[in-house]
Amino acid sequence: MMPTTSNPHVTAKDLRTDKGDRTFPSWPLLLLLALSTLAALWPTWRWFGLRFNDGGDEPFGLIPLLLCLGLAWNDRASLSLSPMRLVISGGLLLIYGLTMDALPVLIRSAAGIAALAVLTGAYRRPALVALVLLALPISASLQFYFGYPMRVAAAEVAVGSLALVGIDVVRLGTALDWREITVGVDPACSGLRMLWFCWVAAATACAFANCRARGLVGVLIWATVACILANGIRAALLFFPESGRLEFPAWAHDGIGIACFAFAL
């Protein structure tokens, strides 16, 4: 049964609280604590700034960061404080400080972001947390760990796609072999940039739809599958001019990539 009250301005929603997580709105205090947490994470922001100027794709991280800030501001009424979350976020910040010289900066940064998410209650909107994580300079790490598997997957999809039109192509590692002609799927064609943008789009859609963690994970998985299929189709289409079977205009390489990216989105 719901508790009752004689105050006509108090609703049933106001009377419900999560056990062990009683919240109390206090914007000045929340803002102060959030700024203090940001200040404590200054090594992360310094690393973040340095990576922005390394000549890679890291400046694109501003896109999910700005999206997250805009969505969080639009949903600011749901942010609140609770004693339990203050303790948890403080513990995460302590771990962040104690592992300063022991863990890679990317992992420490994730711990710092988790502390901020717990403090503000943003963890209840996992899509916002995902956008912040995607804002981190992870392009080089993605290429190092997932570049080769993504190229293999693209080549495998290309082999299957070409087989549908009667072209018998064999995959050799990340290359397509046809009648002693080899067309390679190089690192630039791994599709990781496409995958990153698809993840950002998926997280943004989940934020607007207010998806739970399970829904977010499901959408990210489908976004990954869509990206792998799109990049494989791209590799299959580019096989024709690269192998000399057909002649495409100069703009076709970029045009095919944009079309496949739009398909994935």
C-alpha positions as CSV (number, residue, x, y, z in Angstrom):
1,M,0.0,0.0,0.0
2,M,1.2,3.6,-0.7
3,P,1.6,5.9,2.2
4,T,-0.9,8.7,2.5
5,T,-0.4,12.4,3.4
6,S,-2.7,15.3,4.3
7,N,-0.7,17.6,2.1
8,P,-2.5,17.9,-1.3
9,H,0.7,19.1,-3.0
10,V,2.7,15.9,-2.2
11,T,2.2,13.1,-4.8
12,A,2.7,9.4,-4.5
13,K,5.8,9.8,-6.7
14,D,7.3,12.2,-4.1
15,L,6.8,9.6,-1.4
16,R,8.5,6.7,-3.2
17,T,12.3,6.3,-2.6
18,D,14.7,3.5,-3.4
19,K,15.7,1.5,-0.3
20,G,19.1,2.6,0.8
21,D,19.3,5.3,-1.8
22,R,17.2,8.2,-0.5
23,T,17.8,11.2,-2.7
24,F,17.7,14.9,-1.9
25,P,17.8,17.6,-4.6
26,S,20.4,20.3,-4.0
27,W,21.6,21.9,-7.2
28,P,24.3,24.1,-5.6
29,L,25.8,21.2,-3.7
30,L,25.6,18.9,-6.7
31,L,27.3,21.4,-8.9
32,L,30.0,22.0,-6.4
33,L,30.7,18.3,-6.0
34,A,30.6,17.7,-9.7
35,L,33.1,20.5,-10.3
36,S,35.3,19.1,-7.5
37,T,35.2,15.7,-9.1
38,L,36.2,17.2,-12.4
39,A,39.1,19.0,-10.8
40,A,40.3,15.8,-9.2
41,L,40.4,14.2,-12.6
42,W,42.7,16.8,-14.0
43,P,45.3,14.2,-15.2
44,T,42.6,12.7,-17.4
45,W,41.6,16.1,-18.9
46,R,45.3,16.9,-19.5
47,W,45.8,13.6,-21.4
48,F,42.5,14.2,-23.2
49,G,43.7,17.6,-24.4
50,L,47.1,16.3,-25.5
51,R,45.5,13.5,-27.5
52,F,43.3,16.0,-29.3
53,N,46.3,17.4,-31.0
54,D,48.1,14.2,-32.0
55,G,47.0,14.3,-35.6
56,G,44.5,11.4,-35.3
57,D,40.8,11.2,-35.2
58,E,40.6,12.2,-31.5
59,P,38.9,15.6,-32.1
60,F,35.8,13.7,-33.2
61,G,35.4,12.9,-29.5
62,L,34.0,16.4,-29.0
63,I,30.8,15.2,-30.8
64,P,29.6,12.6,-28.2
65,L,30.9,14.9,-25.4
66,L,28.7,17.8,-26.6
67,L,25.8,15.5,-27.2
68,C,26.1,14.1,-23.7
69,L,26.3,17.6,-22.1
70,G,23.2,18.7,-24.1
71,L,21.2,15.6,-23.2
72,A,22.2,15.8,-19.5
73,W,21.2,19.4,-19.3
74,N,17.9,18.6,-20.9
75,D,17.4,15.9,-18.3
76,R,18.8,17.9,-15.4
77,A,15.6,17.6,-13.4
78,S,16.3,13.9,-12.8
79,L,19.7,14.5,-11.3
80,S,20.0,14.3,-7.5
81,L,22.2,13.5,-4.6
82,S,22.2,10.5,-2.2
83,P,24.5,9.6,0.7
84,M,25.1,6.2,-0.7
85,R,26.2,7.5,-4.1
86,L,28.5,10.0,-2.4
87,V,30.3,7.2,-0.7
88,I,30.6,5.1,-3.9
89,S,31.8,8.0,-6.0
90,G,34.3,8.9,-3.3
91,G,35.6,5.3,-3.3
92,L,36.0,5.3,-7.1
93,L,37.9,8.6,-6.9
94,L,40.2,7.0,-4.3
95,I,40.9,4.1,-6.6
96,Y,41.6,6.5,-9.4
97,G,44.2,8.3,-7.2
98,L,45.8,5.1,-5.8
99,T,46.2,3.6,-9.3
100,M,47.7,6.7,-10.9
101,D,51.0,5.0,-11.7
102,A,49.7,1.4,-11.9
103,L,46.9,1.3,-14.5
104,P,46.8,2.6,-18.1
105,V,45.4,6.1,-18.4
106,L,42.4,4.9,-20.4
107,I,41.3,2.5,-17.6
108,R,41.8,5.2,-15.0
109,S,39.8,7.6,-17.0
110,A,36.9,5.1,-17.2
111,A,37.0,4.8,-13.4
112,G,36.9,8.6,-13.1
113,I,34.0,8.9,-15.4
114,A,32.2,6.2,-13.4
115,A,32.7,8.2,-10.3
116,L,31.1,11.3,-11.9
117,A,28.2,9.2,-13.3
118,V,27.5,7.7,-9.8
119,L,27.8,11.1,-8.1
120,T,25.2,12.8,-10.4
121,G,23.0,9.8,-10.8
122,A,23.7,9.7,-14.6
123,Y,24.4,6.0,-14.3
124,R,20.6,5.6,-14.5
125,R,21.0,6.9,-18.1
126,P,23.6,4.4,-19.4
127,A,23.5,5.9,-22.9
128,L,24.9,9.2,-21.5
129,V,27.8,7.3,-19.8
130,A,28.4,5.5,-23.1
131,L,28.7,8.8,-24.9
132,V,31.3,10.1,-22.5
133,L,33.3,6.9,-22.8
134,L,33.1,7.2,-26.6
135,A,34.4,10.8,-26.2
136,L,37.7,9.4,-24.8
137,P,40.6,9.2,-27.3
138,I,40.2,5.5,-28.1
139,S,40.8,5.5,-31.9
140,A,44.4,4.2,-31.6
141,S,43.4,1.6,-29.1
142,L,40.5,0.4,-31.3
143,Q,42.8,0.1,-34.3
144,F,45.4,-1.8,-32.2
145,Y,43.0,-4.3,-30.7
146,F,40.2,-4.6,-33.3
147,G,41.7,-3.4,-36.6
148,Y,42.8,-6.8,-37.8
149,P,39.6,-8.7,-36.7
150,M,37.5,-6.0,-38.4
151,R,39.5,-6.3,-41.6
152,V,39.1,-10.1,-41.6
153,A,35.3,-9.7,-41.0
154,A,35.0,-7.3,-43.9
155,A,36.9,-9.6,-46.2
156,E,34.8,-12.5,-45.2
157,V,31.6,-10.6,-45.9
158,A,33.0,-9.5,-49.2
159,V,33.8,-13.1,-50.2
160,G,30.2,-14.1,-49.4
161,S,28.8,-11.1,-51.2
162,L,30.9,-11.7,-54.4
163,A,29.9,-15.3,-54.3
164,L,26.2,-14.3,-54.7
165,V,27.1,-12.7,-58.1
166,G,29.1,-15.7,-59.2
167,I,32.6,-14.4,-58.5
168,D,34.7,-17.1,-56.8
169,V,37.0,-15.2,-54.5
170,V,39.2,-16.7,-51.8
171,R,40.1,-14.8,-48.6
172,L,43.8,-14.9,-47.7
173,G,44.1,-13.2,-44.3
174,T,42.7,-9.8,-44.9
175,A,43.1,-10.0,-48.7
176,L,40.8,-11.2,-51.5
177,D,42.5,-13.5,-54.0
178,W,40.9,-13.9,-57.5
179,R,42.8,-15.5,-60.5
180,E,46.2,-14.5,-59.1
181,I,45.0,-11.0,-58.5
182,T,45.1,-9.9,-54.8
183,V,43.1,-7.0,-53.4
184,G,43.9,-6.2,-49.8
185,V,41.6,-4.7,-47.1
186,D,44.1,-2.3,-45.6
187,P,43.9,-0.7,-42.1
188,A,42.3,2.4,-43.5
189,C,39.4,0.2,-44.7
190,S,38.9,-1.6,-41.4
191,G,35.7,0.2,-40.8
192,L,36.6,1.3,-37.3
193,R,35.8,4.9,-37.9
194,M,32.4,3.9,-39.3
195,L,31.9,1.6,-36.2
196,W,32.7,4.5,-33.8
197,F,30.2,6.8,-35.5
198,C,27.6,4.0,-35.5
199,W,28.2,3.5,-31.8
200,V,27.7,7.3,-31.2
201,A,24.5,7.3,-33.2
202,A,23.2,4.2,-31.3
203,A,24.0,5.7,-27.9
204,T,22.4,9.0,-28.9
205,A,19.2,7.2,-30.1
206,C,19.2,5.2,-26.8
207,A,19.5,8.4,-24.8
208,F,16.5,10.0,-26.6
209,A,14.6,6.7,-26.0
210,N,15.7,6.5,-22.4
211,C,16.8,2.9,-22.8
212,R,18.0,0.8,-19.9
213,A,21.4,-0.9,-19.9
214,R,20.1,-4.0,-21.6
215,G,18.5,-2.1,-24.4
216,L,21.7,0.0,-24.9
217,V,23.8,-3.2,-25.2
218,G,21.4,-4.7,-27.6
219,V,21.4,-1.6,-29.9
220,L,25.2,-1.4,-29.8
221,I,25.5,-5.0,-30.8
222,W,23.1,-4.5,-33.7
223,A,25.0,-1.3,-34.7
224,T,28.2,-3.4,-34.7
225,V,26.7,-6.1,-36.9
226,A,25.3,-3.4,-39.3
227,C,28.7,-1.8,-39.5
228,I,30.5,-5.1,-40.3
229,L,28.0,-5.9,-43.0
230,A,28.1,-2.4,-44.5
231,N,31.9,-2.4,-44.5
232,G,32.0,-5.9,-46.1
233,I,29.6,-4.8,-48.8
234,R,31.9,-1.7,-49.3
235,A,34.9,-4.0,-49.8
236,A,33.0,-6.2,-52.2
237,L,31.9,-3.2,-54.4
238,L,35.5,-1.8,-54.3
239,F,36.8,-5.2,-55.4
240,F,35.6,-4.5,-59.0
241,P,37.7,-1.4,-59.7
242,E,40.6,-2.6,-57.6
243,S,40.9,-5.9,-59.4
244,G,40.5,-4.3,-62.8
245,R,37.1,-6.0,-63.7
246,L,35.4,-2.6,-64.0
247,E,36.4,1.0,-64.2
248,F,34.8,3.4,-61.7
249,P,35.1,7.2,-61.7
250,A,37.5,8.8,-59.3
251,W,34.8,9.8,-56.9
252,A,33.4,6.3,-56.6
253,H,35.7,5.1,-53.8
254,D,34.5,7.8,-51.4
255,G,30.9,7.7,-52.8
256,I,30.6,4.0,-52.1
257,G,32.0,4.5,-48.6
258,I,29.5,7.2,-47.8
259,A,26.6,5.1,-49.2
260,C,27.6,2.1,-47.1
261,F,28.0,4.3,-44.1
262,A,24.5,5.7,-44.6
263,F,23.2,2.1,-44.9
264,A,24.8,1.2,-41.6
265,L,23.3,4.2,-39.9
